[in-house]
Structures are given as C-alpha cells and as structure tokens.
Amino acid sequence: MTLSENRSTVKLRLIRLVYIIYSCLMLFSISSNASTAINNSQITHITAAVYNAPPWGWKAPNGQIKGIGAELVRDLVREIDPTIEVKFVLGATERMIQLVLTGQVDILMTFYDERLAEKAIHLKQGISYEYQVWSLSKTPLNSEKDLNNLRLATSQSYKDILNLNVKSTNYVSTTKKLIPILLSGHVDVVAALSHSLEFNASKLGFTKNDFNRLTVRSFETHTWISKKSQINTELQRWKDASIKTLTDESYNQLIQELFQKEAKPSNNTAQSET
C-alpha cells in the first residue's frame, strides 16, 4: 500500500469516527429534549380546593396544609412536574364547588355533582369512601332499622348527601365534634365518612373497635378540573398521571401514614359520661 493510499484510508476512518460521534451527540440531544418535554410542564402553579375537615384537610400550626386531600393532590402534581407550585384553599363542599365552577381554583376532589358534571371537566373517578354510623357499646347497630328511635349527630356538610330515618338529627359545624358529643351522651349515634370518624376518635385515644359501627352508604370521590384552568392545555397528561396516582391503594397508604403521625395511642374504652 502506498503512502497516498494510507493517507486516504486514515482520512476515511477519521470521517467515519466524526460521523459516529456526531450521531451519538444528536441522539443524546433528542433523548434529553424528549425527557425534558415529558417531565416539564408549561404550568408553573395551580390552586387546589380541599375539604376543610381532618383527616381530609386542615391547616397545621406552621401554616402548612395537611391531610389526605392535600397529599393526593401533591402526589398527582409530582407525577406531572415536581416544580409546579401548589396553593391550597380550604372550605366546605359547596364553597369548593363554586370555586371550581368560577375558575378560582384549578382542581377539586369531591363527590359526584350534576353541576360539576355539566360545567367542569371530569378527570378521574376513583377512591371509595364508606359513610358509617357509630354508637357506644351499649347501643347495638345491626341494620338501619336500629336507627329509627335513635338521636343522630352528623356534620352540616352531609345534610344533602344522605338522609337517615332517625328520631332526631343534630347538625354540627365540623366532624371533629362528633365523637365528643357521642361520648357526652347527648346523642345515641353519630354519622360521617368512616376515616373521618376513625381519625377524630384516634385523636382522643380511641380506635374504631371501641365503637359499634354500621356502614349505611358507599361513595366514590371524583376529581374535577375547572374549564377555566390552565390544566386544560395539558389535560391528557393529567389524566394519565391521575390513573397512576389517584388509586385506592395510594389513598389507603396515605391513611395509614397519617394515622401513624397524627393519632394518639389508644388507652380508653368508649363509654358515655354519667
């Protein structure tokens, strides 16, 4: 092989090497850009409405919004883009619905509502809740017929959700008042979502096993997006993320973690005051 041929061969090899390096760099750049497109959202912040009652949502002394609803929203947002800032608005169910319908909040998790079905975007149907009636050990609960002659206390927020055939109904402003009023003997039974009763009982040192319990209804929560929300520009991504994060499994895991952090140890037996 002549010197000229050697030079040509070396030149050809160098050209091939440069081409390979260039191709690798281009593939890396495309992959990096695709990854950025997947992980980064154009949305910088959202506002979420959360039901203002433990364990669903409450404002801690340090100002942080805590609770199941808040954590579910945070998990969903982290799946979309962890850099998105989330602001929370606490309120009763009716207020939260109005905030979504008027576009003052972006996202809400609550029960099915015809107004939301008509004027908001349904993101996901999911997490199941049980509506239960609790009594002290001296008051048996085997069926709804046992409620006919009993005095009931429940939260004002449940007034339009469920009507039970009872002797009388006392509405309180918040579910955290239900267990104390039951223990006082002023009512015979209390009714609310099961985890709400369990959480508030645990704060007083009781467990659900200290009470008689009767499940009277089951509900599913729905996740709604305001039609005026910027989320609509990336709606499919939010739908895909909600399927992954807003599940009964994730909900139950949050319940367990929340109870471990917030609940007091049980040292009592539930009896009415004399």
C-alpha positions as CSV (number, residue, x, y, z in Angstrom):
1,M,0.0,0.0,0.0
2,T,1.4,3.4,-1.0
3,L,1.7,6.4,1.3
4,S,-1.1,8.1,-0.6
5,E,-3.4,5.1,-0.1
6,N,-2.5,5.1,3.7
7,R,-3.5,8.7,4.0
8,S,-6.8,8.1,2.2
9,T,-7.6,5.2,4.5
10,V,-6.8,7.2,7.6
11,K,-8.9,10.1,6.3
12,L,-11.8,7.8,5.6
13,R,-11.6,6.4,9.1
14,L,-11.5,9.8,10.7
15,I,-14.6,10.9,8.7
16,R,-16.4,7.8,9.9
17,L,-15.4,8.4,13.5
18,V,-16.5,12.0,13.4
19,Y,-19.9,10.9,11.9
20,I,-20.3,8.3,14.7
21,I,-19.6,10.9,17.4
22,Y,-21.9,13.4,15.8
23,S,-24.7,10.8,15.5
24,C,-24.3,9.9,19.2
25,L,-24.4,13.5,20.2
26,M,-27.6,14.1,18.2
27,L,-29.3,11.0,19.7
28,F,-28.4,12.2,23.2
29,S,-29.7,15.7,22.5
30,I,-33.0,14.3,21.1
31,S,-33.4,12.0,24.1
32,S,-32.6,14.8,26.5
33,N,-35.1,17.1,24.9
34,A,-37.8,14.4,24.9
35,S,-37.1,13.7,28.6
36,T,-37.5,17.4,29.3
37,A,-40.7,17.6,27.4
38,I,-42.1,14.6,29.3
39,N,-41.1,15.8,32.8
40,N,-41.5,19.5,32.5
41,S,-44.9,21.2,32.3
42,Q,-45.6,24.7,31.0
43,I,-47.7,25.2,34.1
44,T,-45.9,26.9,37.0
45,H,-48.6,26.8,39.7
46,I,-52.1,25.6,40.4
47,T,-54.7,26.1,43.1
48,A,-56.5,23.1,44.7
49,A,-59.6,23.1,46.8
50,V,-59.5,20.7,49.8
51,Y,-62.3,19.9,52.2
52,N,-61.7,21.6,55.5
53,A,-62.0,18.8,58.0
54,P,-59.4,16.3,59.3
55,P,-58.3,13.9,58.0
56,W,-59.1,15.3,54.6
57,G,-57.5,18.7,55.1
58,W,-56.5,21.2,57.8
59,K,-54.0,24.0,58.4
60,A,-51.2,23.0,60.7
61,P,-49.7,25.4,63.3
62,N,-46.8,26.0,60.9
63,G,-49.2,27.2,58.2
64,Q,-48.8,24.1,56.0
65,I,-51.9,22.5,54.6
66,K,-52.1,18.8,55.7
67,G,-54.4,15.9,55.1
68,I,-55.4,13.2,52.7
69,G,-56.8,15.5,50.1
70,A,-53.7,17.7,50.1
71,E,-51.3,14.8,49.8
72,L,-53.2,13.2,46.9
73,V,-53.0,16.5,45.0
74,R,-49.3,16.8,45.8
75,D,-48.7,13.2,44.6
76,L,-50.6,14.0,41.3
77,V,-48.6,17.2,40.7
78,R,-45.3,15.5,41.5
79,E,-46.1,12.9,38.8
80,I,-46.7,15.7,36.3
81,D,-43.8,18.0,37.2
82,P,-42.4,18.4,40.8
83,T,-41.5,22.1,40.1
84,I,-45.2,23.1,39.9
85,E,-46.2,25.1,42.9
86,V,-49.5,24.1,44.6
87,K,-51.6,26.5,46.6
88,F,-54.5,25.2,48.7
89,V,-57.9,26.6,49.5
90,L,-59.7,25.0,52.4
91,G,-63.5,25.1,52.5
92,A,-66.8,23.3,52.8
93,T,-68.1,21.2,49.8
94,E,-70.5,23.8,48.4
95,R,-67.9,26.6,48.5
96,M,-65.3,24.4,46.8
97,I,-67.8,23.5,44.0
98,Q,-68.4,27.2,43.4
99,L,-64.7,28.0,43.3
100,V,-64.2,25.3,40.6
101,L,-67.2,26.5,38.5
102,T,-66.0,30.1,38.6
103,G,-62.4,29.2,37.8
104,Q,-60.9,30.4,41.1
105,V,-59.4,27.0,41.7
106,D,-58.0,24.5,39.2
107,I,-58.7,21.2,40.8
108,L,-61.1,19.6,43.3
109,M,-61.7,16.1,44.7
110,T,-65.3,15.6,45.9
111,F,-68.4,13.5,45.4
112,Y,-70.3,13.4,42.1
113,D,-72.3,16.5,41.5
114,E,-74.5,17.3,38.5
115,R,-73.3,20.9,38.3
116,L,-69.7,19.7,38.1
117,A,-70.6,17.1,35.5
118,E,-72.2,19.8,33.3
119,K,-69.8,22.7,33.9
120,A,-66.4,21.2,34.8
121,I,-64.1,18.6,33.4
122,H,-64.1,15.1,34.9
123,L,-60.5,14.0,35.4
124,K,-61.0,10.7,37.2
125,Q,-63.4,8.5,39.1
126,G,-61.7,6.7,41.9
127,I,-61.2,6.5,45.6
128,S,-64.1,4.9,47.6
129,Y,-65.4,6.1,50.9
130,E,-67.8,4.5,53.4
131,Y,-70.4,6.5,55.3
132,Q,-70.8,4.9,58.7
133,V,-72.9,5.3,61.8
134,W,-71.1,4.8,65.1
135,S,-72.6,4.2,68.6
136,L,-71.3,3.3,72.1
137,S,-71.1,-0.3,73.1
138,K,-74.5,-0.1,74.9
139,T,-76.3,0.7,71.7
140,P,-76.3,-2.2,69.2
141,L,-76.2,-1.5,65.4
142,N,-77.1,-4.4,63.2
143,S,-79.2,-2.7,60.5
144,E,-80.7,0.7,59.6
145,K,-83.9,-0.3,61.3
146,D,-82.0,0.0,64.6
147,L,-81.7,3.8,63.9
148,N,-85.4,4.5,63.9
149,N,-85.6,5.6,67.6
150,L,-82.1,7.0,68.0
151,R,-80.8,10.6,68.2
152,L,-78.2,11.2,65.5
153,A,-75.5,13.8,65.1
154,T,-73.7,14.4,61.8
155,S,-71.9,17.2,60.1
156,Q,-73.7,20.0,58.3
157,S,-71.7,19.2,55.2
158,Y,-73.5,15.8,54.9
159,K,-77.0,17.3,55.0
160,D,-77.7,17.0,51.3
161,I,-75.8,13.7,50.8
162,L,-77.7,11.3,53.0
163,N,-81.0,11.2,54.9
164,L,-81.4,8.5,57.6
165,N,-84.7,7.5,59.3
166,V,-83.9,8.5,62.9
167,K,-85.7,10.0,65.8
168,S,-83.9,13.4,65.5
169,T,-80.8,14.8,63.8
170,N,-78.4,17.3,65.3
171,Y,-76.1,19.0,62.8
172,V,-72.7,20.2,63.9
173,S,-70.3,22.5,62.1
174,T,-67.4,20.1,61.9
175,T,-66.8,16.3,62.1
176,K,-64.3,16.7,65.0
177,K,-67.2,17.5,67.3
178,L,-69.0,14.2,66.6
179,I,-67.1,11.8,68.9
180,P,-67.2,14.2,71.9
181,I,-70.9,14.7,71.5
182,L,-71.4,10.9,71.3
183,L,-69.3,10.4,74.4
184,S,-71.3,13.0,76.3
185,G,-74.5,11.1,75.9
186,H,-76.4,13.9,74.2
187,V,-76.9,11.7,71.1
188,D,-77.1,8.0,70.6
189,V,-75.3,7.7,67.3
190,V,-73.0,9.8,65.0
191,A,-72.6,9.5,61.3
192,A,-69.8,10.6,58.9
193,L,-67.2,9.2,56.5
194,S,-65.5,6.2,58.2
195,H,-62.0,7.6,58.1
196,S,-63.1,10.9,59.5
197,L,-64.7,9.3,62.5
198,E,-61.7,7.0,62.9
199,F,-59.2,9.8,62.7
200,N,-61.1,12.1,65.2
201,A,-61.6,9.1,67.6
202,S,-57.9,8.4,67.5
203,K,-57.1,12.0,68.5
204,L,-59.0,11.3,71.7
205,G,-57.2,8.0,72.3
206,F,-59.8,5.6,70.9
207,T,-59.9,3.2,68.0
208,K,-62.8,2.2,65.7
209,N,-63.0,-1.1,67.6
210,D,-64.2,0.8,70.7
211,F,-67.5,1.6,69.0
212,N,-70.3,-0.3,67.2
213,R,-70.2,0.6,63.5
214,L,-72.7,0.3,60.7
215,T,-71.9,1.1,57.1
216,V,-75.0,2.7,55.5
217,R,-73.7,4.0,52.2
218,S,-70.6,3.9,50.0
219,F,-69.4,6.8,47.9
220,E,-66.7,7.4,45.3
221,T,-64.8,10.6,45.0
222,H,-64.3,12.3,41.6
223,T,-61.5,14.6,40.5
224,W,-62.7,17.7,38.7
225,I,-60.9,20.3,36.7
226,S,-62.2,23.8,36.1
227,K,-63.0,24.5,32.5
228,K,-61.1,27.8,33.0
229,S,-58.0,26.1,34.3
230,Q,-54.7,26.2,32.5
231,I,-54.5,22.4,33.2
232,N,-56.8,22.0,30.1
233,T,-53.8,22.8,27.8
234,E,-52.2,19.6,29.1
235,L,-55.3,17.6,30.0
236,Q,-54.2,14.2,28.7
237,R,-51.0,14.3,30.7
238,W,-53.1,15.0,33.9
239,K,-55.5,12.2,33.0
240,D,-52.6,9.7,32.6
241,A,-51.0,10.8,35.8
242,S,-54.3,10.6,37.8
243,I,-54.7,6.9,36.7
244,K,-51.3,6.2,38.3
245,T,-51.5,8.2,41.5
246,L,-55.2,8.6,42.5
247,T,-55.9,5.0,43.5
248,D,-57.5,3.2,46.5
249,E,-54.0,1.8,47.2
250,S,-52.4,5.2,47.4
251,Y,-55.3,6.5,49.4
252,N,-55.1,3.7,52.0
253,Q,-51.4,4.1,52.2
254,L,-51.8,7.8,53.0
255,I,-54.4,7.0,55.6
256,Q,-52.0,4.7,57.4
257,E,-49.2,7.2,57.3
258,L,-51.4,10.0,58.5
259,F,-52.7,7.9,61.4
260,Q,-49.2,6.9,62.5
261,K,-48.1,10.6,62.5
262,E,-51.2,12.2,64.0
263,A,-53.1,9.7,66.2
264,K,-52.6,9.2,69.9
265,P,-52.2,5.7,71.4
266,S,-55.5,4.1,72.5
267,N,-55.9,3.8,76.3
268,N,-59.6,4.1,76.6
269,T,-62.9,2.2,76.3
270,A,-65.7,4.3,74.8
271,Q,-68.3,4.8,77.4
272,S,-70.8,7.7,77.8
273,E,-70.3,10.2,80.6
274,T,-72.5,10.0,83.6
